[in-house]
Amino acid sequence: MPDIEPRMIPEQPLTYSVSQVAVMLNISRNYAYDLIQQNELPSIRFGRRILIPRLALEKILASALPLRT
């Protein structure tokens, strides 16, 4: 197996679980699944596991914030 250089490992995770996102957004896990089903929350599926990309979540949150001038 090749050596992994420290700079190759991201400081923040690339994806979050549905439960993690629910806690971050202060919503229920069931509501998070509803948002995924309604395509309101982007997700990727690996087998039975559903993950939410960090960058997609950050983009959604940034677009929801009002711009300060």
C-alpha positions as CSV (number, residue, x, y, z in Angstrom):
1,M,0.0,0.0,0.0
2,P,1.4,3.4,-0.9
3,D,2.4,5.8,1.9
4,I,-0.2,8.6,2.5
5,E,1.3,12.0,2.8
6,P,-0.2,14.2,5.5
7,R,-1.2,16.9,3.1
8,M,-3.3,14.4,1.2
9,I,-5.6,13.9,4.2
10,P,-8.3,16.6,4.4
11,E,-8.6,18.5,7.7
12,Q,-12.4,18.3,7.3
13,P,-14.3,15.2,6.1
14,L,-15.3,15.2,2.5
15,T,-18.7,13.8,3.4
16,Y,-21.1,13.6,6.4
17,S,-23.6,11.0,7.4
18,V,-27.3,11.9,7.4
19,S,-27.2,11.8,11.3
20,Q,-24.3,14.3,11.4
21,V,-26.0,16.7,9.0
22,A,-29.3,16.5,11.0
23,V,-27.4,17.5,14.1
24,M,-25.5,20.3,12.3
25,L,-28.8,21.7,10.9
26,N,-30.7,21.1,14.1
27,I,-33.3,19.0,12.3
28,S,-34.5,15.5,12.8
29,R,-32.9,12.6,11.1
30,N,-36.2,11.7,9.4
31,Y,-36.6,15.3,8.1
32,A,-33.0,15.1,6.7
33,Y,-34.0,11.9,4.8
34,D,-37.2,13.6,3.6
35,L,-35.0,16.5,2.2
36,I,-32.8,13.9,0.4
37,Q,-35.8,12.2,-1.1
38,Q,-37.2,15.6,-2.3
39,N,-33.7,16.4,-3.8
40,E,-33.4,19.4,-1.5
41,L,-30.3,18.0,0.1
42,P,-27.7,16.5,-2.3
43,S,-26.5,13.0,-1.4
44,I,-24.4,10.2,-2.7
45,R,-25.2,6.5,-2.1
46,F,-22.6,3.8,-1.5
47,G,-24.5,0.6,-1.2
48,R,-26.9,1.2,1.6
49,R,-25.0,4.2,3.0
50,I,-26.1,7.7,2.2
51,L,-23.6,10.5,2.5
52,I,-23.9,14.2,2.1
53,P,-20.9,16.0,0.4
54,R,-19.4,18.7,2.6
55,L,-19.0,21.2,-0.3
56,A,-22.6,20.7,-1.4
57,L,-23.8,21.4,2.1
58,E,-21.6,24.5,2.4
59,K,-22.9,25.8,-0.9
60,I,-26.5,25.4,0.2
61,L,-25.9,27.2,3.5
62,A,-23.9,30.0,1.8
63,S,-26.7,30.6,-0.7
64,A,-29.2,30.8,2.1
65,L,-27.3,33.5,4.0
66,P,-28.2,37.1,3.3
67,L,-25.3,39.1,1.8
68,R,-24.0,41.9,4.0
69,T,-23.1,45.2,2.3
